[in-house]
Amino acid sequence: MRIAFLPLDDRPITRDAFLALAAIAGADVLTPPREMLGSLKTPADVEGLWSWIRGPGAAADLLIGSAELVVYGGLVPSRIGHEPLDRCLGLAARFREARRAAPRRGLLLSASNMRLPAAADATEEPEYWADYGPQIFACSYHADRHARTGDAASARLAAEACAAVPPAVLADVRARRARNLAVLLSLVDLAADGVLDALLIGQDDAAEFGWTRRDLRTVEAAIRDRGAGSRAWVTYGTDELASRLLARAVVAARGEQPRVRVVYSYPDNTDAIPRYEGQALDLTVTSHIVTAGARRVESDADLWLFVHNFPGAQEEAPHQRPYDAAELEGFLGALAGAASEGHACGLADVRYSNGADRTLVGRLLEAPGAYGIRAYGGWNTTSNALGMTLAQSLLPAGAASRRFTILRLLDDWAYQAAIRQRLASEVLPRYPGASAQHLGPAYRACAEACRGWLEREFVPLLERCFGCRIRVEEVGFPWQRLFNVDLRLAVD
């Protein structure tokens, strides 16, 4: 299988992770040079990428790509750019030309419904988000909640929040959302017309109520009205969507529809809504399974997906506290039993957002080979971790897959749940002008400290567990911030 790949942006988690998973699948991947992809708020070379689609990308069997990249220039540019609507719709319509030019090439696209974060942080948003982010979120949340429930308190809270935001700012927020929604609806039309073979529309940084949910309902209605339900889906997640499309393509090429059995660590709490998402966890799990080309079953499964969920409300990984590991005995016992019977097993660690559960991973690494799990994920949002874990679990096992699992453990467990906070508290204060959002003069010191802690405190545990030798060859920080890390490993 030869794949032309257009990543969401230049981050390792959206570009390099896909390339690693494609290698596990045995696929040959063509992808544009990283310098064409832009970075953070700098948009990609959109016209250059369309030339690439018509040129080198035309030789592929499949094109798996991000609509944001070739319409706006990337995920963050889709939120901050000023491109007129007709320009964006015209770029999206070019996929009709791409289908005519290479009719045998499959087209699998990801797209994202524009997020609406609650934090006063403009790192990935328009500059006014630093001043009005929480108020914009409250305006959106309570306006939609009042519309759907009639709650008078939400009507009052929406009015107060909206009044606290300058009218010009609110108008800009609404205009950007309207533009994004129009592009998504045009992509649904492409899927309905058979131009696209698959369209996965994701959502990150959302809540149970809000303009995000309103827009998703509009997209879902369009999919139903246009009869596009066999080609287009609304789901949660964004950064991992391409990996889910890869898994879908691989299982389709095998002529399979894998059967997936789900096992929860806290089965009585699967209706809870994770942070940054807008629906019950169990609905999201089923959505991920279906859109990855598999089906959910209760027995006779090809894959056992173990989901370590949360007993109450989901909390942030940096704020986690130790708890009695005896709580995990039944869950880990089920994992050990399934593995001993030869079942393929994946482990999605979503007890916390933005990092792994240190208690779980501590117990997991006590078992040789971590019970032989085929995949592990515990990064960022629930859907990010769940989607990538499921995608890897549906791909072949082997040395390349084990290397990727080790990388995810070092990233999600060692870095996200431990080292990132230590860098912020122990290294950054020594460098005036440095911050978690822009490392600046602290970049090299953070990289050296991170590498040292990994090698001394975390790598030895993984080496003992997996029976291999691990070398941390390079540490980097995409977009010059602590939120993501780029780890280059050698695993012997």
Buried (B, 14 or more C-beta within 10 A) or exposed (E): BEBBBBBBBBBBBBBBBBBBBBBBBEBEBBBBEBEBBBBBBEBBBBEEBBBBBBEEBBEBBBBBBBBBBBBBBBBBBBBBBEBEEEBBBEBBBBBBEBBEEBEEBBBBBBBBBBBBBBEBEBBBBBEBBEBBBBBBBBBBBBBBBBBBEEBEEBBEBBBEBBEEBEEEBBEBBEEBBEBBBBBBBBBBBBBBEEBBBBBBBBBBBBBBBBBBBBBBEBBBEBBEEBEBEEBBBBBBBBBBBBBBBBBBBBBBBEEEEBBBBBBBBBEEBBEBBBBBBBBBBBBBBBBBBBBBBBBBBEEEBBBBBBBBBBEEEBBEBBEBEEBEEEBBEEBBEBBBEBBEEEBBBBBBBBBBBBBBBBBBBBBBBBBEEBBBBBBBBBBBBBBBBBBBBBBBBBBEBEEBBBBBBBBBBBBBBBBBBBBBBBBBEEBBEEBEEBBBBBBEEBBEBBBEBBBEBBEEEBBEBBBEBBEBEBEBEEBBBBBBBBBBBBBEBEBE
